[in-house]
């Protein structure tokens, strides 16, 4: 009896596979909502601190453009930046990051200038590492906040 059920299941699977298309048509790429390419030049500027690894540890200040989306993208890029010299060395210090958008080429040029070497904590966590640690801490706290067991609830020891 069991062999007959397995045989029927295999026959049904093969029959449905024979009628199914070999390759499904590709789905169109999803449209990006709320994003558009600026039609005029944009400029933002951030003053950032870096640690001994060249990671940006924090953004001290910024000069925004009139476009909030461009500001958000460049701020995010500034937080994720690693700044190194041409020979690969990292300098713990204060830097100016500039972002200039050219609407004709649709490219963003990032400029980096050392304002001052030193004057920062060279052992500070990078901004991305600090955000990841905060996210892990929040996730662990949420994970620890679980419900008591059913046995504890029914016995009245909760």
C-alpha positions in Angstrom: 0.0 0.0 0.0 2.8 2.4 1.0 4.7 1.7 -2.3 1.5 2.5 -4.3 1.1 5.9 -2.5 4.8 6.7 -3.2 4.4 5.7 -6.8 1.3 7.8 -7.3 3.0 10.8 -5.7 6.0 10.4 -8.0 3.7 10.1 -11.1 1.9 13.2 -10.1 5.1 15.2 -9.5 6.5 14.1 -12.9 3.2 15.0 -14.7 3.1 18.5 -13.2 6.8 18.9 -14.0 6.2 18.0 -17.6 3.5 20.6 -18.0 5.4 23.4 -16.2 7.6 25.8 -18.2 11.3 25.0 -18.1 12.3 28.5 -17.2 10.1 31.2 -15.8 10.1 34.6 -17.5 12.3 37.0 -15.7 10.5 39.5 -13.5 11.1 43.2 -14.3 13.5 45.0 -11.9 11.6 46.8 -9.2 11.4 50.5 -9.6 13.2 52.6 -7.0 10.6 54.7 -5.3 11.4 58.1 -4.1 14.9 58.3 -5.7 15.7 60.6 -8.5 18.8 62.0 -10.0 19.3 65.7 -9.2 19.2 68.0 -12.2 21.5 70.6 -10.8 24.9 70.5 -9.2 25.0 69.5 -5.5 27.7 70.0 -2.8 28.0 68.7 0.7 30.8 69.0 3.2 31.6 67.1 6.4 34.2 67.5 9.0 35.1 64.0 10.4 37.4 62.4 12.9 39.3 59.2 12.1 41.0 56.6 14.3 44.4 55.0 13.9 42.9 52.5 11.4 41.6 55.3 9.2 38.0 54.6 10.0 35.7 57.6 10.4 34.7 57.6 14.1 32.2 60.5 14.0 31.0 63.4 11.9 31.8 66.7 13.7 29.8 69.0 11.4 28.4 69.3 8.0 27.3 71.7 5.4 24.2 70.4 3.6 23.0 70.8 0.1 19.3 71.8 -0.7 18.6 68.1 -1.6 17.8 66.0 1.5 18.3 62.7 -0.4 21.8 63.8 -1.5 22.6 64.9 2.0 21.5 61.5 3.4 23.5 59.5 0.9 26.7 61.5 1.4 26.3 61.5 5.2 26.1 57.7 5.1 29.1 57.5 2.8 31.1 59.8 5.2 30.3 57.5 8.1 31.5 54.4 6.2 34.7 56.0 4.9 38.2 54.8 5.4 40.8 57.5 4.9 44.3 56.5 4.0 47.4 58.3 2.6 48.6 57.4 -0.9 51.0 54.9 0.5 48.3 53.2 2.6 49.0 54.7 6.0 46.2 55.8 8.3 46.4 59.2 10.1 44.3 59.7 13.2 43.0 63.2 12.9 40.4 65.6 11.6 39.5 65.6 7.9 37.2 67.5 5.5 35.2 65.3 3.1 33.5 67.1 0.2 31.0 65.6 -2.2 30.3 67.3 -5.5 27.6 66.1 -7.9 27.9 66.9 -11.6 24.5 66.6 -13.4 26.0 66.3 -16.9 28.2 63.2 -16.0 25.9 62.1 -13.2 28.9 61.4 -11.1 29.8 62.3 -7.5 33.4 63.4 -6.8 34.6 63.0 -3.2 37.4 65.1 -2.0 39.5 64.5 1.2 41.6 67.1 3.0 43.6 66.7 6.2 42.6 69.6 8.6 44.7 68.4 11.5 46.6 65.3 12.5 46.0 64.2 16.1 43.6 65.7 18.6 41.3 62.7 18.4 41.1 59.3 20.1 43.2 57.0 17.9 41.7 54.0 19.6 38.0 55.0 19.1 35.7 52.6 17.5 34.8 53.3 13.9 31.3 54.8 13.4 30.1 51.6 11.6 31.6 49.4 14.3 29.9 51.5 17.0 26.5 51.3 15.2 26.9 47.5 14.8 27.8 47.1 18.5 24.7 49.1 19.5 22.6 47.0 17.1 23.9 43.8 18.6 23.3 45.0 22.1 19.7 46.0 21.2 19.2 42.6 19.5 20.6 40.7 22.5 18.3 42.7 24.9 15.3 41.9 22.7 16.3 38.3 22.6 16.7 38.1 26.4 13.2 39.6 26.9 11.4 36.4 26.3 8.1 35.1 27.8 8.2 32.7 30.7 7.6 29.0 30.0 4.1 27.6 30.0 5.0 25.5 33.1 6.0 28.6 35.0 2.8 30.4 34.0 0.4 27.5 34.9 2.2 26.8 38.2 1.9 30.4 39.3 5.8 30.8 39.6 6.2 33.6 37.1 
